[in-house]
Amino acid sequence: MLEREHIGAVLVESGLVTPGDMQRARDRQAETGEPLTRVLVAEGMVAETELVKALGRHIGVDYISLADTVIDPAASVLIPESLARRYGVIPVRFEDDSLIVAMVDPGNVLVVDDVRAITGRRVIARIATRADVEDAIRRQGRYDEDVSSLADMVGLDNPEDDLSKVQAAIEEAPIVKLVNTLISRAVNERASDIHIEPGERDLRVRFRIDGVLHEIMSTPRSVSGAVVSRLKIMADLDIAERRIPQDGRVTIRVSGRPIDLRVATLPSIYGEKVVLRILDKEDAILDLSELGFMPYSLARFQSSYSKPYGAILVTGPTGSGKTTTLYSALHVLNRPEVNIITVEDPVEYRLPGITQVQVNRKAGLQFATVLKSILRSDPDIVLIGEVRDPETAKIAIEAALTGHLVLTTLHTNDAASSVGRLVDMGVEPYLVSSALDSVLAQRLARRLCERCKEGRPASPEIVRQMGYDPGEGQVTLYYAVGCRMCSETGYRGRLAINEVMLMSEEIQRMAVERRPSDEIKRVAAEQGMKSLREDGMDKVKLGMTTLEEVLRVVV
């Protein structure tokens, strides 16, 4: 770094440290032998960030906050971790033909020359705090360590994989390391999906975390083909076929945890896009209260699946947590004396003690075909992944009428419109009213980070907008702030916002009469159903999420 006297002069001149404090720091430094900058920070005379910014301005190097910067894994792996720690450097990202590197001491020309020689690129130095650099090295190193113990991430379910394919992939060590790092990082950052998207000039990687996509890295497009081929080999897909979509599955272990990856490819004008759905088996089954059910909704839902027969619908758009909710209900119902059979496309999580059937369209094994066979296998409870066609809807309703408990999903906007949707699919209204027991409509909202959320009193106008009476007392709203724990987003995890409509006698009559969904919704509300919006506002009031987040997912 700079000479001791020079450092002192810079800090005093910039006004960050008084001459008196500087003299005390020098006296302390003479006693301990520690670097002057470390003494200044340890004694609280100057914040490390402000000190580093001032030094950067003095030597003409820009400051970089690694806590607020997305580090490109493809860049960070260019320097071995041991050297990164010794030099106090970490590559951050590519910029044209150059490499942006965060350094503790960018004035050290010998380190800059070594980094240039190792990476083979022109180096653009940025100054960063030692704590930020060491933390970034630790985080990036951990991602690779988590997968380094895996002898092979390919074919854990199929030991007789084509060894020539595996060998061909392993020969490209940097690509293998890059893919492993991406998967491990996604798991550690709680991502539900990895999107690998080739563009005209680059390859973009995004993670879906808590339902929102975040760009993680952008690398030269030249690595696109190798990355996609590596993923296709892992999922046992045809690497030579690039004209049609393909899908497969990979079972791996990351940090000792079993993880399933659903791999789907999609041809685009710039190459194949790959989406990996991450299915963490340890997080598959949650208690319904952990999903975000309020006591009033949970009691209504439990009263439905506790019955020996009837149909229960869970509705909502794709990605609203319908399958997770049904699996959590099945976990409660799964007992040795009960025969549970599911038909899914695809089977997302494998549940012990339950017979799960995978739809296979190529073999002619459709939902309706499987359902007919399932009903001859003496089931007590049947889970149908999704009602997509009239034949499946009719068989599901008939199964509910013949003494089976049927749980399934449907794509509708709210609970009340599900009745009309089934009728539109060709199910007779009187069968819907007789078989349907309850409808659960669901959305997912991001959960506020407990560590950094900030509460402020709500204005009377906002309280009225939420549907409450301002005269009933002060309402505190919580806002997303951001910290290291939540990756500076202000949110950590998700919770369900739901409404549970029970099929009362009056709603059954309305179903037979084909009454509009808004009338059914009004009657359901009079009978105790809290709407999606009301349930969301209750969770805002409790500090579980934000008003903006509820308004984002609920009309």
C-alpha positions as CSV (number, residue, x, y, z in Angstrom):
1,M,0.0,0.0,0.0
2,L,1.2,3.6,0.4
3,E,4.0,4.6,2.8
4,R,2.9,5.1,6.4
5,E,3.5,8.9,6.4
6,H,1.8,9.2,3.0
7,I,-1.3,7.3,4.2
8,G,-1.6,9.7,7.2
9,A,-1.3,12.7,5.0
10,V,-4.0,11.5,2.6
11,L,-6.5,10.8,5.4
12,V,-5.9,14.0,7.3
13,E,-6.0,16.0,4.0
14,S,-9.3,14.3,3.1
15,G,-10.8,15.2,6.5
16,L,-11.5,11.6,7.5
17,V,-9.1,11.7,10.4
18,T,-8.1,14.6,12.6
19,P,-4.4,15.4,13.2
20,G,-4.8,14.4,16.9
21,D,-6.4,11.1,16.0
22,M,-3.7,10.4,13.5
23,Q,-1.0,11.1,16.1
24,R,-2.6,8.7,18.6
25,A,-2.9,6.1,15.8
26,R,0.8,6.4,15.0
27,D,1.7,6.1,18.7
28,R,-0.4,2.9,18.9
29,Q,1.1,1.6,15.7
30,A,4.6,2.1,17.2
31,E,3.6,0.0,20.2
32,T,1.9,-2.9,18.4
33,G,3.7,-3.0,15.1
34,E,0.4,-3.3,13.2
35,P,-0.1,-1.5,10.0
36,L,-1.4,2.1,10.5
37,T,-4.6,1.5,8.4
38,R,-5.5,-1.5,10.6
39,V,-5.0,0.6,13.8
40,L,-7.1,3.4,12.5
41,V,-10.0,0.9,11.7
42,A,-9.6,-1.1,14.9
43,E,-9.7,2.1,17.1
44,G,-12.8,3.3,15.3
45,M,-11.1,6.5,14.0
46,V,-12.3,5.8,10.4
47,A,-14.5,3.3,8.7
48,E,-12.7,0.8,6.5
49,T,-14.9,1.6,3.5
50,E,-14.2,5.3,3.8
51,L,-10.5,4.7,4.2
52,V,-10.3,2.5,1.1
53,K,-12.4,5.0,-0.9
54,A,-10.0,7.8,0.0
55,L,-6.9,5.8,-0.9
56,G,-8.6,4.8,-4.2
57,R,-9.3,8.4,-5.1
58,H,-5.7,9.3,-4.2
59,I,-4.1,6.7,-6.5
60,G,-6.8,7.1,-9.2
61,V,-8.4,3.7,-8.8
62,D,-12.2,3.3,-8.6
63,Y,-13.7,1.7,-5.4
64,I,-15.9,-1.4,-5.8
65,S,-18.4,-2.7,-3.2
66,L,-18.3,-6.5,-3.5
67,A,-21.4,-6.8,-1.2
68,D,-23.4,-5.0,-3.9
69,T,-21.7,-6.7,-6.9
70,V,-22.6,-9.9,-8.7
71,I,-19.4,-11.9,-9.2
72,D,-19.2,-13.9,-12.4
73,P,-18.2,-17.5,-11.5
74,A,-16.5,-17.9,-14.9
75,A,-14.2,-15.0,-14.0
76,S,-13.6,-15.9,-10.3
77,V,-12.3,-19.4,-11.2
78,L,-9.5,-18.0,-13.3
79,I,-7.3,-17.5,-10.2
80,P,-6.7,-20.4,-7.8
81,E,-8.1,-19.7,-4.3
82,S,-4.6,-20.0,-2.7
83,L,-3.2,-17.3,-4.9
84,A,-6.3,-15.1,-4.5
85,R,-5.9,-15.2,-0.7
86,R,-2.1,-14.6,-0.9
87,Y,-2.5,-11.6,-3.3
88,G,-5.8,-10.2,-1.8
89,V,-7.5,-10.2,-5.2
90,I,-10.6,-11.7,-6.8
91,P,-11.7,-11.4,-10.5
92,V,-15.2,-9.9,-10.7
93,R,-16.3,-9.9,-14.3
94,F,-15.3,-9.7,-17.9
95,E,-15.5,-6.3,-19.7
96,D,-14.9,-6.7,-23.4
97,D,-11.4,-8.2,-23.6
98,S,-10.5,-7.1,-20.1
99,L,-10.9,-8.5,-16.6
100,I,-12.2,-6.4,-13.7
101,V,-10.3,-7.4,-10.6
102,A,-11.0,-6.3,-7.0
103,M,-7.8,-5.8,-5.1
104,V,-6.8,-4.9,-1.6
105,D,-3.6,-3.2,-2.9
106,P,-4.1,-2.1,-6.6
107,G,-0.9,-0.1,-6.4
108,N,1.2,-3.4,-6.2
109,V,2.3,-3.6,-9.9
110,L,3.9,-7.0,-9.3
111,V,0.5,-8.5,-8.3
112,V,-1.2,-6.9,-11.3
113,D,1.4,-8.4,-13.6
114,D,1.0,-11.9,-12.1
115,V,-2.8,-11.7,-12.4
116,R,-2.4,-10.6,-16.1
117,A,0.0,-13.6,-16.7
118,I,-2.3,-16.1,-15.0
119,T,-5.5,-15.0,-16.7
120,G,-4.1,-14.0,-20.1
121,R,-6.2,-10.9,-20.1
122,R,-5.7,-7.1,-19.6
123,V,-6.4,-6.3,-15.9
124,I,-8.5,-3.4,-14.8
125,A,-7.9,-3.0,-11.1
126,R,-10.6,-1.8,-8.6
127,I,-9.9,-1.2,-4.9
128,A,-12.0,-3.0,-2.2
129,T,-11.8,-3.5,1.5
130,R,-9.8,-6.5,2.7
131,A,-12.9,-7.9,4.5
132,D,-15.0,-7.7,1.3
133,V,-12.3,-9.4,-0.7
134,E,-11.7,-12.2,1.8
135,D,-15.5,-12.8,2.2
136,A,-15.9,-13.0,-1.6
137,I,-13.0,-15.4,-1.9
138,R,-14.5,-17.6,0.8
139,R,-18.0,-17.6,-0.8
140,Q,-16.7,-18.3,-4.3
141,G,-14.3,-21.0,-3.0
142,R,-17.1,-22.7,-1.0
143,Y,-19.2,-23.2,-4.1
144,D,-16.5,-25.2,-5.8
145,E,-15.6,-27.1,-2.6
146,D,-19.2,-28.2,-2.2
147,V,-19.1,-30.1,-5.5
148,S,-15.4,-31.1,-5.5
149,S,-16.2,-34.2,-3.4
150,L,-18.6,-35.5,-6.1
151,A,-16.8,-38.2,-8.0
152,D,-19.3,-37.7,-10.8
153,M,-22.5,-35.7,-11.0
154,V,-23.8,-37.8,-13.8
155,G,-26.1,-40.8,-13.6
156,L,-26.3,-41.5,-9.9
157,D,-29.5,-43.3,-10.7
158,N,-28.0,-45.1,-13.7
159,P,-24.6,-46.6,-13.0
160,E,-24.5,-48.1,-16.5
161,D,-24.1,-44.7,-18.2
162,D,-22.2,-44.4,-21.4
163,L,-18.6,-44.0,-20.1
164,S,-17.4,-42.5,-23.3
165,K,-19.9,-39.6,-22.9
166,V,-18.8,-39.0,-19.3
167,Q,-15.2,-39.0,-20.3
168,A,-15.8,-36.6,-23.1
169,A,-17.3,-34.1,-20.7
170,I,-14.7,-34.5,-18.0
171,E,-11.9,-33.8,-20.5
172,E,-13.1,-30.1,-20.6
173,A,-12.2,-29.4,-16.9
174,P,-12.9,-25.7,-16.9
175,I,-16.4,-26.3,-18.3
176,V,-17.1,-29.0,-15.7
177,K,-15.9,-26.7,-13.0
178,L,-18.0,-23.8,-14.2
179,V,-21.2,-25.9,-14.4
180,N,-20.5,-27.4,-11.0
181,T,-19.9,-24.0,-9.5
182,L,-23.2,-22.7,-11.0
183,I,-25.3,-25.5,-9.6
184,S,-23.7,-25.4,-6.2
185,R,-24.0,-21.6,-6.0
186,A,-27.7,-21.8,-7.0
187,V,-28.4,-24.4,-4.3
188,N,-26.6,-22.3,-1.6
189,E,-28.5,-19.2,-2.6
190,R,-31.8,-21.0,-2.4
191,A,-32.6,-20.6,-6.1
192,S,-35.5,-22.6,-7.5
193,D,-34.4,-22.4,-11.1
194,I,-31.3,-21.7,-13.2
195,H,-31.8,-20.1,-16.6
196,I,-28.9,-20.4,-19.1
197,E,-29.7,-18.3,-22.1
198,P,-27.5,-17.8,-25.2
199,G,-27.7,-14.3,-26.7
200,E,-26.2,-12.7,-29.8
201,R,-22.9,-11.9,-28.1
202,D,-23.0,-13.5,-24.7
203,L,-24.3,-16.3,-22.5
204,R,-26.5,-15.0,-19.7
205,V,-27.2,-17.0,-16.5
206,R,-30.0,-16.0,-14.1
207,F,-31.3,-17.6,-10.9
208,R,-34.9,-17.4,-9.8
209,I,-34.7,-16.7,-6.0
210,D,-37.9,-16.3,-4.0
211,G,-39.8,-16.1,-7.3
212,V,-37.8,-13.3,-8.9
213,L,-35.1,-13.7,-11.5
214,H,-31.6,-12.2,-10.7
215,E,-28.8,-12.0,-13.3
216,I,-25.8,-13.9,-12.0
217,M,-23.3,-13.8,-14.8
218,S,-22.7,-13.0,-18.4
219,T,-19.9,-14.7,-20.2
220,P,-18.7,-14.8,-23.8
221,R,-21.0,-16.7,-26.1
222,S,-18.1,-19.0,-27.1
223,V,-18.7,-21.2,-24.0
224,S,-22.4,-21.6,-24.7
225,G,-22.1,-24.8,-26.7
226,A,-19.8,-26.5,-24.2
227,V,-22.0,-25.5,-21.2
228,V,-25.2,-26.8,-22.8
229,S,-23.5,-30.0,-23.9
230,R,-22.2,-30.7,-20.4
231,L,-25.7,-30.2,-19.0
232,K,-27.2,-32.5,-21.7
233,I,-24.7,-35.2,-20.9
234,M,-25.5,-35.0,-17.2
235,A,-29.2,-35.3,-18.0
236,D,-28.6,-38.2,-20.5
237,L,-30.0,-36.1,-23.4
238,D,-29.0,-36.3,-27.1
239,I,-26.2,-33.7,-27.5
240,A,-26.4,-34.0,-31.3
241,E,-30.1,-33.0,-31.4
242,R,-30.5,-29.2,-31.2
243,R,-33.7,-28.7,-33.2
244,I,-36.3,-29.9,-30.8
245,P,-36.9,-29.4,-27.1
246,Q,-35.7,-32.2,-24.7
247,D,-36.1,-32.8,-21.0
248,G,-34.3,-35.0,-18.5
249,R,-33.4,-35.4,-14.9
250,V,-30.2,-35.4,-12.8
251,T,-29.7,-36.6,-9.2
252,I,-26.7,-35.1,-7.4
253,R,-25.5,-34.3,-3.9
254,V,-24.4,-30.8,-2.8
255,S,-23.0,-30.3,0.7
256,G,-24.3,-33.8,1.5
257,R,-27.9,-32.9,0.5
258,P,-29.7,-34.9,-2.2
259,I,-30.8,-32.6,-5.0
260,D,-32.8,-33.4,-8.1
261,L,-32.5,-31.3,-11.2
262,R,-35.1,-31.2,-13.9
263,V,-33.4,-30.2,-17.1
264,A,-35.3,-28.7,-20.0
265,T,-33.8,-27.4,-23.3
266,L,-35.5,-25.1,-25.8
267,P,-34.1,-24.2,-29.2
268,S,-33.8,-20.5,-29.9
269,I,-32.3,-18.4,-32.7
270,Y,-29.0,-18.1,-30.8
271,G,-28.7,-21.6,-29.6
272,E,-30.4,-23.8,-27.0
273,K,-31.8,-22.3,-23.8
274,V,-31.5,-24.6,-20.7
275,V,-33.7,-24.3,-17.6
276,L,-32.8,-26.3,-14.5
277,R,-35.5,-26.7,-11.9
278,I,-33.9,-27.4,-8.5
279,L,-35.8,-29.8,-6.3
280,D,-34.3,-30.0,-2.8
281,K,-35.6,-33.2,-1.3
282,E,-35.0,-31.9,2.3
283,D,-37.3,-28.9,1.6
284,A,-40.0,-30.9,-0.2
285,I,-42.3,-31.5,2.7
286,L,-43.2,-28.6,5.0
287,D,-45.7,-28.2,7.7
288,L,-48.7,-26.3,6.3
289,S,-48.3,-23.6,9.0
290,E,-44.7,-23.1,7.7
291,L,-46.1,-22.5,4.2
292,G,-47.8,-19.4,5.5
293,F,-51.4,-20.7,6.3
294,M,-53.2,-18.5,8.8
295,P,-55.1,-20.3,11.5
296,Y,-58.5,-19.6,10.0
297,S,-57.5,-20.9,6.5
298,L,-55.6,-23.8,7.9
299,A,-58.6,-25.0,9.9
300,R,-60.9,-24.8,6.8
301,F,-58.4,-26.7,4.6
302,Q,-57.8,-29.4,7.3
303,S,-61.5,-30.0,7.6
304,S,-61.5,-30.9,3.9
305,Y,-58.6,-33.3,3.6
306,S,-59.6,-35.0,6.9
307,K,-62.7,-36.5,5.2
308,P,-62.6,-40.0,3.7
309,Y,-63.8,-38.9,0.2
310,G,-64.4,-35.9,-2.0
311,A,-62.4,-33.7,-4.4
312,I,-60.1,-31.0,-3.2
313,L,-58.8,-28.5,-5.8
314,V,-55.7,-26.3,-5.4
315,T,-55.7,-23.5,-8.0
316,G,-53.3,-20.8,-9.1
317,P,-50.9,-19.9,-11.8
318,T,-47.7,-21.9,-12.6
319,G,-45.2,-21.5,-9.8
320,S,-47.7,-20.7,-7.1
321,G,-46.7,-23.6,-4.8
322,K,-49.7,-25.8,-5.6
323,T,-47.6,-29.1,-5.7
324,T,-45.8,-28.2,-2.4
325,T,-49.1,-27.6,-0.7
326,L,-50.5,-30.9,-1.9
327,Y,-47.4,-32.8,-0.9
328,S,-47.5,-31.3,2.6
329,A,-51.2,-32.4,2.9
330,L,-50.2,-35.9,1.7
331,H,-47.5,-36.0,4.3
332,V,-50.2,-35.6,7.0
333,L,-52.4,-38.2,5.4
334,N,-49.6,-40.8,4.7
335,R,-50.2,-43.7,7.2
336,P,-49.6,-47.5,6.9
337,E,-53.3,-48.3,6.7
338,V,-53.9,-45.9,3.8
339,N,-53.1,-46.6,0.1
340,I,-52.0,-43.4,-1.6
341,I,-51.3,-43.3,-5.4
342,T,-50.3,-40.2,-7.4
343,V,-50.1,-39.5,-11.1
344,E,-47.8,-36.6,-12.0
345,D,-46.1,-35.0,-14.9
346,P,-43.3,-35.0,-13.9
347,V,-42.8,-36.6,-10.5
348,E,-41.1,-33.7,-8.7
349,Y,-40.4,-35.2,-5.3
350,R,-40.2,-38.9,-4.4
351,L,-42.2,-39.6,-1.3
352,P,-41.6,-42.8,0.8
353,G,-44.7,-45.0,1.4
354,I,-46.6,-43.6,-1.6
355,T,-47.0,-45.1,-5.1
356,Q,-46.1,-42.4,-7.6
357,V,-46.7,-42.8,-11.4
358,Q,-45.0,-40.8,-14.1
359,V,-47.0,-39.7,-17.2
360,N,-45.3,-40.9,-20.4
361,R,-46.9,-39.4,-23.4
362,K,-44.6,-41.1,-25.9
363,A,-45.8,-44.5,-24.6
364,G,-49.4,-43.3,-24.5
365,L,-49.5,-43.1,-20.7
366,Q,-51.7,-40.0,-20.2
367,F,-53.4,-38.7,-17.1
368,A,-56.8,-40.2,-18.0
369,T,-55.2,-43.6,-19.0
370,V,-53.3,-43.9,-15.7
371,L,-56.4,-42.8,-13.7
372,K,-58.4,-45.7,-15.0
373,S,-55.8,-48.2,-13.9
374,I,-55.3,-46.5,-10.6
375,L,-58.9,-46.9,-9.7
376,R,-58.5,-50.7,-10.2
377,S,-55.6,-50.7,-7.7
378,D,-57.8,-50.1,-4.6
379,P,-56.6,-46.6,-3.6
380,D,-57.9,-44.6,-0.7
381,I,-56.3,-41.3,-1.7
382,V,-55.5,-40.2,-5.3
383,L,-53.3,-37.2,-6.2
384,I,-53.6,-36.0,-9.8
385,G,-50.8,-33.6,-10.8
386,E,-53.1,-31.4,-12.9
387,V,-56.5,-31.5,-14.5
388,R,-55.8,-30.5,-18.1
389,D,-58.5,-32.1,-20.2
390,P,-62.2,-33.0,-20.0
391,E,-61.5,-36.7,-19.7
392,T,-59.2,-36.3,-16.7
393,A,-61.7,-33.9,-15.0
394,K,-64.6,-36.4,-15.4
395,I,-62.6,-39.4,-14.1
396,A,-61.4,-37.3,-11.1
397,I,-64.9,-36.2,-10.2
398,E,-66.3,-39.7,-10.6
399,A,-63.5,-41.1,-8.3
400,A,-64.4,-38.6,-5.7
401,L,-68.0,-39.7,-5.9
402,T,-67.1,-43.4,-5.5
403,G,-65.5,-43.1,-2.1
404,H,-62.0,-41.8,-2.9
405,L,-60.3,-38.7,-1.6
406,V,-59.0,-36.9,-4.7
407,L,-56.5,-34.1,-4.5
408,T,-55.6,-32.2,-7.7
409,T,-54.7,-28.8,-9.2
410,L,-56.4,-26.5,-11.7
411,H,-55.4,-23.3,-13.4
412,T,-57.9,-20.6,-12.3
413,N,-57.5,-17.1,-10.9
414,D,-59.5,-17.6,-7.7
415,A,-61.4,-20.3,-5.8
416,A,-64.9,-19.3,-7.0
417,S,-64.1,-19.5,-10.7
418,S,-63.0,-23.2,-10.3
419,V,-66.7,-24.4,-10.3
420,G,-67.4,-22.8,-13.7
421,R,-64.0,-24.0,-15.1
422,L,-64.9,-27.6,-14.4
423,V,-68.4,-27.2,-15.9
424,D,-66.7,-25.6,-19.0
425,M,-64.5,-28.7,-19.3
426,G,-67.6,-30.8,-19.7
427,V,-68.3,-32.1,-16.1
428,E,-72.0,-31.9,-15.3
429,P,-72.9,-29.2,-12.8
430,Y,-74.7,-31.6,-10.5
431,L,-71.5,-33.9,-10.4
432,V,-69.3,-30.8,-9.5
433,S,-71.6,-29.8,-6.7
434,S,-71.8,-33.4,-5.3
435,A,-68.1,-34.3,-5.6
436,L,-66.3,-31.0,-4.9
437,D,-65.5,-30.5,-1.2
438,S,-63.3,-27.4,-1.2
439,V,-61.1,-25.2,-3.4
440,L,-57.9,-23.6,-2.2
441,A,-56.6,-20.7,-4.3
442,Q,-53.0,-19.8,-3.7
443,R,-50.3,-17.3,-4.6
444,L,-46.7,-17.0,-3.4
445,A,-45.2,-13.8,-2.0
446,R,-41.7,-13.1,-0.9
447,R,-41.2,-13.2,2.9
448,L,-39.5,-10.3,4.6
449,C,-36.0,-10.9,6.0
450,E,-36.4,-11.0,9.7
451,R,-32.9,-9.6,10.3
452,C,-33.2,-6.3,8.4
453,K,-36.9,-5.5,7.9
454,E,-37.9,-2.0,9.1
455,G,-41.2,-0.9,10.5
456,R,-42.9,2.4,10.0
457,P,-46.3,3.7,11.0
458,A,-48.8,3.5,8.1
459,S,-50.8,6.6,7.0
460,P,-54.6,6.6,7.4
461,E,-54.9,6.5,3.6
462,I,-52.8,3.3,3.3
463,V,-54.7,1.7,6.2
464,R,-58.0,2.4,4.3
465,Q,-56.4,1.0,1.1
466,M,-55.6,-2.2,3.0
467,G,-59.3,-2.6,4.0
468,Y,-58.9,-1.6,7.7
469,D,-60.5,1.1,9.8
470,P,-57.9,3.8,10.7
471,G,-59.8,4.4,13.9
472,E,-59.0,0.9,15.2
473,G,-55.5,1.9,16.1
474,Q,-52.0,2.4,14.6
475,V,-50.9,0.0,11.9
476,T,-47.2,-0.6,11.5
477,L,-46.0,-1.6,8.0
478,Y,-42.7,-3.3,7.4
479,Y,-40.4,-2.6,4.5
480,A,-37.6,-4.4,2.8
481,V,-34.1,-3.0,3.6
482,G,-31.5,-5.6,2.6
483,C,-28.5,-7.2,4.3
484,R,-25.9,-9.9,3.7
485,M,-28.3,-12.5,5.1
486,C,-30.8,-11.9,2.3
487,S,-28.3,-10.9,-0.4
488,E,-29.3,-7.3,-0.1
489,T,-32.9,-8.0,-1.4
490,G,-34.8,-7.5,1.8
491,Y,-36.6,-10.8,1.4
492,R,-35.7,-14.3,2.4
493,G,-38.0,-17.2,1.5
494,R,-41.6,-17.2,0.4
495,L,-45.0,-17.6,2.0
496,A,-48.4,-18.7,0.6
497,I,-51.3,-16.3,0.3
498,N,-54.5,-18.3,0.1
499,E,-58.3,-18.4,0.2
500,V,-60.2,-21.6,1.1
501,M,-63.8,-22.0,-0.2
502,L,-65.8,-24.7,1.3
503,M,-68.7,-26.2,-0.8
504,S,-71.7,-25.4,1.4
505,E,-75.2,-26.4,0.4
506,E,-75.9,-22.9,-0.9
507,I,-72.8,-22.9,-3.1
508,Q,-73.7,-26.4,-4.3
509,R,-77.1,-25.1,-5.4
510,M,-75.4,-22.2,-7.1
511,A,-73.1,-24.6,-9.0
512,V,-76.1,-26.6,-10.2
513,E,-77.7,-23.4,-11.4
514,R,-74.5,-22.3,-13.1
515,R,-74.4,-19.0,-11.3
516,P,-71.6,-16.5,-12.1
517,S,-68.3,-16.8,-10.1
518,D,-68.6,-13.3,-8.6
519,E,-71.9,-14.3,-7.0
520,I,-70.4,-17.6,-5.6
521,K,-67.4,-15.6,-4.3
522,R,-69.8,-13.1,-2.5
523,V,-71.7,-16.0,-0.8
524,A,-68.4,-17.7,0.2
525,A,-67.2,-14.5,1.8
526,E,-70.4,-14.2,3.7
527,Q,-69.8,-17.8,5.0
528,G,-66.4,-17.0,6.3
529,M,-63.9,-17.2,3.4
530,K,-61.2,-14.6,3.5
531,S,-60.2,-13.6,0.0
532,L,-56.6,-13.7,-1.3
533,R,-56.3,-9.9,-0.9
534,E,-57.6,-10.0,2.7
535,D,-55.3,-12.8,3.6
536,G,-52.4,-11.0,2.1
537,M,-53.2,-7.8,4.0
538,D,-53.4,-9.7,7.2
539,K,-49.8,-10.9,6.5
540,V,-48.7,-7.4,5.7
541,K,-50.1,-6.2,9.1
542,L,-48.2,-9.0,10.9
543,G,-45.0,-8.0,9.3
544,M,-44.6,-11.2,7.3
545,T,-44.4,-9.4,3.9
546,T,-44.8,-6.0,2.3
547,L,-47.8,-4.2,0.8
548,E,-46.0,-3.9,-2.5
549,E,-45.3,-7.7,-2.6
550,V,-49.0,-8.5,-2.0
551,L,-50.2,-6.1,-4.6
552,R,-47.6,-7.6,-7.0
553,V,-49.2,-11.1,-6.8
554,V,-52.9,-10.4,-5.9
555,V,-55.3,-8.2,-7.9
